[in-house]
Amino acid sequence: MTGKSGFSLDIDVNPAAGLKPLPDLVAFDLCKAYRADGRTLLLHNTRNGERAMVRPEVYAALRSCSQFDTLAGHTRRIVALNPGMQGQHADILSVLETMLKNGMLVSARQTCDRLKRKLPEAAAIPDPGAPVVALITWERPAALERLLKSVAANCEKDRVHRFYVIDDSRQPGNITRNRELTAEYSRTVRAPLQYFGRTEQRALLDKLVAQLPQHEKALRFLADQQRWRDQWTSGLARNLALLLSCGRRLVMLDDDTVCDVYQPGRQHPGITFSDQPRAADFFASEAEWAHQRHTINPDPVGRHMQCLGLTFSQALAKLGANNLKAAGMAGATALQVSELHRDSPVLMTECGSLGCPGTDNNTWLPDMHPDSLKAMLTSARKTESALSTRLAWSGRQQPHFSPRPNMSQITGFDNRRMLPPYLPILRGEDRLFGYMLDYLIPSGVTLDYPWAVPHLPLPRREWRPADRDFTPSDSFPWFFAELILVKKSDCMSSGADTRLDTLADLFRDLAAAPAATLAASHRDHVLERTSAQLGHLAQLLAEAESAPEAWRTYLEQGVGQLRDGLDRASGKDFPLAGQPAGLSGDDLVGFWRDTWRDFAEALRAWPEIREAAAAL
């Protein structure tokens, strides 16, 4: 031990010997620590049963190694977090190597070998059946017409069970036009194409209520437009899609997409697994990506079917099992890998998008993949495009598995399994659905394909100066979504049905919480997010000396806005506001307590509702 911060296992270390970084990635495994005496801790690996005695400072350092990285990378991180350990790199490397030998670190190479191990000869994979395709539309006949035209041109219709146009429009003129377009294209598509508007939705609900009168309230909550006539209800239309496809695979398309396939960016070899952000690129016009269109098999629906509903090992066989290498685990955590098995189901599939990134503002730019950010900043033209145009590519450059979905404009669902319902209201309903799905089936994975579809809202929009505003939004009650991730580890049930009951209990608990408790949770959530974002922007600004001036200005404004937001959120007069926008204070809390209570009832009824819908 030195006079500075020390790092020791009470073992002899020869700094001169050194260690070459292993060509493997490792992460601190799922270990618990117990105090053995005043100077040491007992580490117990809950996955493999191995044990080790360490000093408290070693345990503290190991906890920063939860993501897969090389031993050298972990060493640099430990030193960066503990400046007093400067000059002790060899000691730290030796300790980490000992921890690896003692079974306290998990190896990415061994994990890949476990996942790729050849399965014995088995029966052929059963025919999964043709999928249902749902086109979700809302007040945008021009966009729907463009989508239907691309479906007619590019989809292999004979491989689709049925197409539905699920209309959540409220304006009579738009409703009439959407019905006309569906009738017109039903002749062109030459496959079952059904308009599903107010009349059809009401008929479905009436049939379900007739079968399940005890669950009428839950049904109205999940899928009755009249129940939510004053709210934004994109989740409601998605619930209808789930009900119409129970027992089949499902592909959902937003109406502002184009059913076509593009291959942007340079493809990378290998297969990856993590929850790291997507890559991104930026364009000044649509013409810049026109040459990337796939002329062979431009059908994104068929492409989604390649792996949707398979197990992880079956998907690897489709994609090339040998492409899964240790480097592909970079950024994943030991916890995520512990939930990944050869029989982990591919519950959802996604793809990249070309065009509008689907966000209300462009404050997502600092959170893109670091390699994409670095590439953007080498070009003043790219940087200007990122800050001014809504013409971006966001996606993957190789097949990528993740623990939960991010959602894309064309998304696949294995609706033969117990998927959760959507909360019918609240923007960001797709992110919430992903959290709930991960809660219900922790071993499930989402596959993000390395191709993209155009996402082009009509009329075309561009970023405005006002869209560069990092001021924390009025976001009550978004803290509850993060709570689902926290509670996931506390749930010991294994089956999706029983876990669904515990998820319902979580919402019942929220509904019964005092208003002051909910307000405090909301404030804490805003402060944590604002503080983390402020630290990230400040770091980027410190590294932006040679970046384009527009980027430095963007970061400087963001830092100032976030500092003001941090001050506002910590003040005594911090307002309680969020969604719906017309409510605040006690009225807003009351709305969400009622909503959570009803959602809890709907979650409990959901298995019976799914069964009845499948029978219909």
N, C-alpha and C positions, 0 to 999 in steps of 0.2 A: 504494500500500500504506500502511496506517496502522500505528501502533504496536501496535494490537490485532491479533487474528487478521485476516488479509487475505484477499481473494477477488478474484483478478484473472486475466485471460487475457493480460496485457500488451497490452491494447487500450485505446483512449481511451473512457472512459465519462462521460457527462454525466448526473449524478444528477438534475439539474433536469428533464431531458426525461421521465424516468419511462417506465413501460410499463403499459398497461392489460392486465390478465390476459386472455389469449386465451380465447375460448369453446370451447376444445378441451382435451382431456386428453392429456398426454404422459408418456412414461417414458424413462429412460435405456436406450438400446438395447443390444444384445449387443456390447459393445465390449471389446477388450483393450488394455492399456496397456503401452508399451515405453519405457524410459528413453532419451531422446534426448541429454541432456547433464545437467549438474548442476542445472539449474533447470526443465527442461521434460520432459513426457512426450508420446509419440506415441500418440494414440488411433486405433485402427483398428476400424471397425464391421464385424464379421464377416458381417453380413447384406447390407449394401448397398455395402461396399467403400470408404465415405467415410473421410476422415482429418482429424485436427485436432491441433494442438499446444496443450497446456494445462499449467498449473502443477499440481504434485502436490496442492495443497489443493483445486483445482477438481475433479480426478478423485475425491478422497475425498468431496467433497460430492455429486457426480453419482451415486456408488454408493448413496447414500441415496434416490435418485429412481427406484428400480426399479419401483414401482407407479404406475399411471396416476393422475395428478392434474393440476390446473391449474398453470400456472407460479406463480401466487400461492401455491397450496398447497405446492408444492415449496419455495418461498422461505421460507415460515413454518417448514417442517420443518428446513431447513438452519440457520436462525437458532436454532431451539430446540435443535438438537444442538450448535451452536457459539455459546455465549453471547457470545463475543468479537466476533461479527459483528453485534451489535445496531447498528442505524442504517445498515446497508449494504444494505437491502432493494432499493433501486433498482439498485445495482451487480449484485446477484445476479440480479435479473430480466433485466438486460441481457445478462449472461453466458449465462443459460439460453436466451434468445431466440437468441443467436448459435449456441449448440450445436444448437438446433432447425434453424436455417437451414443449418448445416454437416452435418446428417444424423446427429448423435450421439443425438438423441432421436427416438423413434417417435411418430407422431400417432395418436390413437384415431380421429379423424374419417377419416383416410386408410385406416386399417385397416378400418373399417366399410364404406367405399366399396369396398374390395377384396373384402370378403366378400359384399357385396350385389350386386356387378356382375352384370347380367343375363346368364344363360347363353344360348347359342344354342339354337334349337329342337332338342330331342333326343327320342329315343324315349321312349315312356311308361315309367314306373317299373314293372318287372316285379312281378307279383303275389307278395308275400312269403309267402303261404300262411298258414293258420290257426295260431295259437300253441298251445303246450302250457302248461297252467296247473298248477303244483305247489303243493299245500297242505302245508306243513311242520308236523308235529305232534309233540309230545313230552309224554306223561303228562298230557294235558289234554283228556279227552273232552268235558267241558262246553264248553270253548272251541271245540273242533272242531265240535260240534253247532251252536253259534251261527254259526260261519263258514259251514258248509255251508248253513244256512238262508238266510243273506244271499246266498250264491252263487246258490242256486236262485231267489231273489226278484229279483236285480238283474243277473245276468250274461246277456249275449246268447249263450246256449249254442251256437247254430248257427254261431257264428263262432270256436269253440274246437275245435282238433283233438282234444284229450283232456285230461281232468282226472286228476291223480294225487293221492292222499292218501299222502304219504311219512311213514311212522310210525317214529320213532326211540325209541319207548317201550321200557322194560325190564320194567314191571310187567305180569304176565299179565292181570290184570283190565282194565287200561287198553287193552292190545292187543286183547282180545276186544271191548270196547265200541267201539273205533275202527273195527274191521272191520265190526261191526254197523251203525254209523252210516253208513259208506260204502255198504253194501248198501242201506240204507233210502233214502238220498238219491239213489242212482243212478236210482231210479224217478222221483223228483221232478225231478231236473235234466234228464232226457231228453237226455243227451249222454254220451259215453263217460266214465265215472267209475270209476277203478280204485284199489282199495286196494293199497298197496305196502309191505308189512311184511316181517318177517324171511324168510318163505318166498319171497316174490317177489324180495326183494333177493338172497337166496342163489342163486336160479335165474338171475338176470341175471348175477351174478358167475361162476357156473359156465359159462355160455355164452361169456362174454368170455375166461375162462381157457382154454376149449377152443380158441378161435381164436388166443389170444396166450399160449401157455404160458410163453414167455420173460419175460412181464410179470406173472406171477401175484403176485409180491411187491408190485409197484407197485399192482396192482388191490386187493389186500387192504389195503394201506396207505390207499388213498384212500376205499374204500367198504365195508369189511367191519366190521360192528358188533362181531363177536367179537374183531377185532384191537384194538379200543379199548373193551372192555366196562367198564373202570374209569374212563373219561374222559368229560368233557363233549364231545359230538360233533355240535354243530350244523353244523359244516362238512361232516361226512360226509353228512348228509341233503341238503345243497345239491349235493354232488358227484353224488349219485344223480339229482337233478333235471337237472343238466347232461347226464348220460349218457342220460337218457330223452328229451332234447329236442334232441340234436345235429342240426344242419341246419335247425332251426326257431327262431323267436323263442320266448322263454320268459317267463312271469310267475310269480314266487314270492310266496306269501302266507304270513306267519306265522299260526299258529292263533289267536293272541290279538287278531287284527284283525277288523274287520267290513267286508265287501265292500260299501261304500257310499261316496258322494261328498258332501263338504261344501265350502263356499266361505268359509272364515273370513277375517276381516280385510278391510280396504279394498284393492281391487286397484289396482295402480300401472300406468301406461302403460309401454310399452317392453319390450325384451328385454335381459337382462343377461348378462355373462360374467365370472366370477372364481371364486376359491375362498374367497370371504368367507363367514362363517357365516350360517345361516338367521335369519330373523326369528322372534319368539316372542310369545305372549300367554298369559294365565293366567286360570283360571276357578275359581269356588267349587263349581260343580256342572255335570253334563252338560247340564242344562236350558238353560244359558246359550248353548250353541251349537246347540240343536235347530233353531232357525229358519234355520240356514245350510245345511240339507240341500238338495241338488239333486234336485228331483223329476223333472226331465227328464234322461235319460241318466245314471242313478246307477251305471253300470257302470264301475268303475275299470280293469278289464282292457281293455275296448274303448278307453278313453281312453289307456291306455299305448301302444296300437298306432298312435296318430295319427302319431308321429314316430320310433318305435323302428326302427332299421335304416336310416333315411334318411341322406343326407349332410347336412352342416351347411347348405348352400345350399338343399337340398330342404326341410329342416325350417324354414328361414327363410321359404320360400315358403308353407308351411302356416300359419305363425304370423304372417306379415305382415312381409316383409323390411324395410319402411320403419320398423318399430318398433325396429330395431337402430340406436342412435345413440351418439355418442361418450360420452355420460354413462353409458351402460350398461357401459362398460369400467372404471368406477371400481373400484380395488382390485386389478384384474388386473395381472400383471407382464409385462414385455417378453418374458421367456422363454416364458410361457404363450401369449401372443399369437403368438409366432413359430411355435409348433406348430399353430396354428389355421388351417385352410384351408377353402376352399369345399367340398372333398370330404372333410373330416374326418368320419368315421362317428359317428353317434349310437349308441354301443355299449350304453348303459344308459339307462333312464328311472326317475325316482323321483317321489315325491309327498310332501306333508306328512303330519303325523300329528296327531290330536286325542286327548288323553288322556295316558297314561304316556309320558314322553320316552324310555323304554327304557334308562335308565342306572341304575347301582346306587345312586347318591347324587345330590344336587342341587348338587354343586360345579361343574356346567357353567354355572350362571347367570351368573357374571361374563364368560363367553366368548361370550354371545349377541351378536347384532348390536347395535352401540351405540345405534341408534335405538330398538330394542325395550327395551334396558335403561333408556334415558331415559324412555320411556313408562311402564314398570313403576314407576319410582321416583316418578312424579307422583301415584301412588295408593297409599295405605297398604293399601287392600283388595287391590289387585293384588299388592303385595309380599308380603302375608301369604299369599295363595293360592299364590304361587310357592314360598314357603318351607314350606308345610304340605300342599298337595294335589298329587297326581300327575295334575293335569288341566291340561294345557298344549297350546297349538298351537305347532307348530314347522314352518316351511315358508317358501314364497316368495309374494310378492305380484305377481309377473309371471313369465313363462317365463324360466328361468335355466339357462344352460349353465355347466358347470364342467369342469376338466381331468380330474377323477377323482370317483368316486361317494362319497357319504357313507353311502348305504344308507337304505332306508325299509322300512316293514313290508310294503309291496307294491312290488316292484321288477321292472322289465323288463330282459331281457338279449337281445341279438342273438346267439343261440347258433349262427348260421350262420358266425360268425367264430371265430378261434382265441382263445377266452377261456381264461384259466388255470383250473386246478382250485383248490378251496379246500384250505387246510390243514385236515384233518378235525377237529383238536382246537384248543383255545385260544379263550377268550372274546375277542370283538373280531375274529373271523375275517372279518367283512364289511369292516372297515377294511383288513386285510391284503390281502384280495382286490382292493380298489380300488387299493392301491399296486402290486400285481403287474400288474393290467390296464393301468395307466398306464405301467408299464415296458415291457410287450409292445407296446402300440400308443400311442405318445406323442401322435399326432395325434388320437386318439379323444376324444370328449366325452360327458358325461352331461347329460341334460336333466331338470331338476327342474320338474315341472308346478306351477302355482299353485292347486292344490286339495289336499284332504287326505282321509284315511280315518281312522276311529276305531281307536285302539289301546288296548284296555281289558282288561288281564290279569284273570283270575278266580282267586281272589277279589280284589276291589278293594283296592288298597294306598294308603297315604298316607305322606308323608315323616315320619320320626322325627327327634328331635334328633340321634341318632347319624349320620344321613345328611348332616349338615352338617359332615362331617369332611374337611378337606383334607390330612390326614396322608398323605404319599406311600405308595402301596400297594406291597406286595411284588410287583414286576412283572417279574422275570426270566422270559423273555428278550426283553421287548418292544423293546429297542434295535434288534433286527435288522430290524424293520419300517421304521424310519426309514432304515436302511442301504440299503434298496431304492431310496428316493428319491435318496440320494446317488449310488449307483452308476448310476442311470438315465442321467445325463449323460455317463458314461464309456463307455457302450455305443455303438459306432459302427454296429452292424448295423441294417438297416432293416426286414427282414422279421420278422413275429411268430414264425415257427418258429425262426429263428436267434437272435432275442433270448431265446426261451424256453431255448435251450441255455445262453446266458450267465447267465440267471437261475438255472438249475440249478448252474452253476459257483459262483455266489455262495453257495448253500446248502452245496455241497461244501466250500468254503473255510471257512465257519462251523464245519462238522463237524470240520474238521482243526485248528481254532485251539486253542492251549493254554488250559487252564482259567483261568489267571491273566489272559490277554488278554480272555476273555469276561467275567470278573468285573469287570475294569477298565472295559470298554465299558458294562456294566450300570450301574456306579456313576456314570460320567460322564453317562449318559442321565438317571438319576434326579436328579443334581445340576443339570443344565441345565434340566430341566422344572420342578423345584422352585424354582429361582432365578427363572426367567421368570414363573412363576405368582405367586411372592411379590412381585415387582416390580409386576405387574399389580394385585394386590389392594391393595397399598400405595398405588398411584396412585388407585384407585377410592375408597379410604378417605379420602384427602386431599381428594377432590372431593365427599364425601358429607355435607357439613355440614348441608344442608337435606333430606337423604334421610330416609325413615322410620327410626325407632329400631331396628326389627327388622333392617333392612338393615345399619346400622352395626355392630350387635352381631354379625351374621353375618360381616361382613368382619373385625372385630377378632379374632374367634375363629379365622378362617381364617389371618390373618397370624401369630398365635401358633403355630398348628399347623404352618404351613409353616416358620417359623423353627426350631421343634423338629425338623422333618423334615430341614431342611438340615443342622443340627448332627449328626443321627443318620447321615445318608448320608455325611457327610464324616469320620466317626469311624473308628477302626481296627477296631472291632468291628461294623461294618455287616454285617448278615446277608445271605447269598445265599439268597433265597427268592422264590417266585412261583408260577407254575402248572406242574405240578399242585401243589396245596396240601400234599400229604402228603410232598413231597420238599424237600430243602434241600442246600446245600453241594455237594460233589462228586457226590452222587447226582443232584441236579437238573441239574447241568452235563452229566453223562453221559447222562441221559435226552434232553436236547435235542440233544446232538451226534448221538446215534443217530437221533433224529427228523429232523433236518436232512439227514443222510446218506440216509435212506430217501426223504425228500421230493425230494431232488435226482434220485434214480433215477426217481421217479414223474413228475417234470416232463419228463424225457427221453422217457419212454414215452408221455406224454399225447397227442401227435398220433396215434399208432397206436391208442391206446385210443379216442379220439374217432371215428376212422374206423370201427373195428369196431362201436362203439355205434350209429353212424348206420346202418350196414348192418343191424343187428338191428331 
